[in-house]
Amino acid sequence: MSTLADDFDQSLGLRVRTEREARGWSLSDLSERAGVSRAMIHKIERGESSPTAALLGRLCAAFGFSVSTLIARAEAGAERLMRLADQPVWVDPETGYRRRQASPAAAPAELVEVELPAGARVAYPAAAFAFQRQMLRVMEGTLTFVEGETVHRLASGDCLALAAPVDCAFVNDSEETCRYLVILVRGDRG
């Protein structure tokens, strides 16, 4: 298993800077688009800070792609086969949320396996969902998915197709870890 640690922070930071510069954006431009301070973006780009899931979600929303895409690009993989031992795992330093990129970067859809610890909550802005369609399937435990004003309580085996983009939160209000899959299809929501 490839665990993303300190050395990955360097790769991630370089990828954020590359994405920003490819768009011709200054630090201030990205800061405005993502709602993240210039100082924090600068620390991330230098590999001095390990961003939270929520912060990555805001940066990726500004770039117009998913957190999984950013992680895959930082890992620079383009293979069609993604063996379990090679699937990158990223852990949110704030919540302990574990995100495994289970699909190859070259795939037309993304498959992400998430472990959300008991009591954890991870929120994403609507912009993080604007460029893709998503489904959630709970594998173990229970997940409370807050989709705007709608609250979905999902149990093992339940599958939910997300509606139009709104601010969302993944919440595990149980006493056990919740494991779920996120299936993302790139492109407009047409």
C-alpha positions in Angstrom: 0.0 0.0 0.0 1.3 3.5 -0.9 0.6 5.8 2.1 0.7 9.5 1.2 3.0 11.1 3.8 5.4 14.0 4.1 7.1 13.4 0.7 3.7 13.3 -0.9 3.0 16.8 0.5 5.9 18.0 -1.7 4.4 16.3 -4.8 0.9 17.6 -4.0 2.2 21.1 -3.5 4.0 21.0 -6.8 0.9 19.8 -8.5 -1.2 22.6 -7.0 1.3 25.1 -8.2 1.5 23.5 -11.7 -2.3 23.6 -12.0 -2.4 27.2 -10.8 0.3 28.4 -13.2 -1.1 26.4 -16.1 -4.2 28.6 -15.8 -2.1 31.8 -15.6 -3.4 32.4 -12.0 -1.5 34.2 -9.3 -1.7 33.1 -5.7 -4.3 35.8 -5.2 -6.4 34.5 -8.2 -6.5 31.0 -6.7 -7.1 32.4 -3.2 -10.2 34.3 -4.5 -11.6 31.4 -6.5 -11.1 28.8 -3.8 -11.8 30.9 -0.7 -8.4 29.8 0.8 -5.9 32.3 2.1 -2.8 33.1 0.0 -0.6 32.2 2.9 -2.1 28.7 3.1 -1.9 28.1 -0.6 1.8 29.2 -0.5 2.5 26.8 2.4 0.8 23.9 0.5 2.7 24.7 -2.7 6.0 24.6 -0.8 5.0 21.3 0.8 5.0 22.8 4.3 1.4 22.0 5.1 -0.7 18.9 4.7 -4.1 20.3 3.6 -7.4 19.0 5.1 -10.0 17.3 2.9 -12.2 20.4 3.0 -9.4 22.6 1.9 -8.5 20.2 -1.0 -12.1 20.2 -2.0 -12.1 24.0 -2.3 -8.9 24.1 -4.3 -10.1 21.3 -6.6 -13.4 23.1 -7.1 -11.5 26.2 -8.3 -9.5 24.0 -10.7 -12.7 22.2 -11.9 -11.8 18.7 -11.0 -12.1 16.2 -8.1 -9.7 15.6 -5.2 -9.1 12.2 -6.6 -7.9 13.7 -9.9 -5.5 16.0 -8.0 -4.1 13.1 -6.0 -3.8 11.0 -9.2 -2.0 13.8 -11.0 0.3 14.3 -8.1 1.1 10.6 -8.2 1.5 10.9 -12.0 0.0 7.5 -12.7 -1.6 6.8 -16.1 -1.9 3.0 -16.0 -5.1 1.1 -16.7 -4.5 -1.4 -13.9 -4.4 -0.2 -10.3 -3.3 -2.9 -7.9 -4.3 -2.7 -4.3 -0.7 -2.3 -3.2 -0.3 0.7 -5.6 -3.5 2.6 -4.7 -2.6 5.8 -3.0 -4.1 6.5 0.4 -4.5 10.0 1.7 -5.4 10.7 5.3 -7.0 14.0 6.3 -4.8 15.3 9.2 -7.9 17.0 10.8 -10.5 14.2 10.8 -8.6 11.0 10.2 -10.7 10.5 7.0 -8.9 8.0 4.8 -9.3 8.2 1.0 -8.1 5.5 -1.3 -7.8 6.1 -5.0 -9.0 2.7 -6.2 -9.2 3.4 -10.0 -6.5 4.1 -12.5 -6.0 7.8 -13.5 -6.7 6.8 -17.1 -10.2 5.4 -16.3 -13.3 7.2 -17.6 -14.8 7.2 -14.1 -13.2 7.3 -10.6 -13.7 4.9 -7.8 -12.7 6.1 -4.4 -12.9 4.1 -1.2 -13.4 6.2 2.0 -13.1 5.3 5.7 -14.8 7.9 7.8 -13.9 7.5 11.5 -16.6 7.6 14.2 -17.7 11.1 15.0 -16.0 12.6 11.9 -17.5 15.2 9.6 -16.1 16.3 6.2 -17.9 19.2 4.3 -17.5 20.2 0.7 -18.8 23.3 -1.2 -21.3 22.9 -4.0 -18.5 23.9 -6.5 -16.7 20.7 -5.7 -19.5 18.7 -7.3 -20.3 21.0 -10.3 -18.2 19.2 -12.9 -19.1 15.6 -12.2 -21.8 13.2 -11.3 -21.4 11.1 -8.2 -22.9 8.1 -6.4 -22.3 6.9 -2.9 -22.5 3.3 -1.8 -22.1 2.4 1.8 -20.0 -0.8 2.3 -19.9 -0.9 6.1 -21.4 1.1 8.9 -23.8 4.0 8.5 -23.3 7.4 6.8 -25.3 10.6 7.2 -25.0 12.5 4.0 -26.2 16.1 4.2 -27.0 17.4 0.7 -28.0 21.0 1.1 -31.2 20.9 3.2 -31.7 17.2 2.7 -30.3 14.6 5.1 -29.8 11.0 3.9 -29.2 8.3 6.4 -27.5 5.5 4.5 -26.8 2.0 5.8 -24.6 -0.8 4.5 -25.6 -1.6 0.9 -27.5 1.6 0.3 -26.6 3.6 -2.8 -27.4 7.2 -3.5 -27.0 9.2 -6.7 -26.3 12.8 -5.9 -28.6 15.5 -7.1 -27.7 19.0 -8.5 -24.6 20.4 -6.8 -25.2 21.9 -3.3 -23.0 22.2 -0.2 -22.6 18.7 1.2 -21.2 17.0 4.3 -20.3 13.4 5.0 -21.0 12.6 8.6 -20.4 9.5 10.7 -22.4 10.1 13.9 -22.0 6.4 14.9 -19.4 4.8 17.2 -17.9 2.7 14.4 -15.9 3.5 11.3 -18.0 3.9 8.1 -16.6 2.6 4.8 -18.1 3.8 1.6 -17.4 4.0 -2.1 -17.7 7.2 -4.2 -18.2 6.7 -7.9 -17.4 9.8 -9.9 -18.1 10.4 -13.6 -16.4 13.3 -15.2 -18.1 15.8 -17.4 -21.1 18.0 -17.1 -24.1 16.8 -15.2 -26.3 17.0 -18.4 
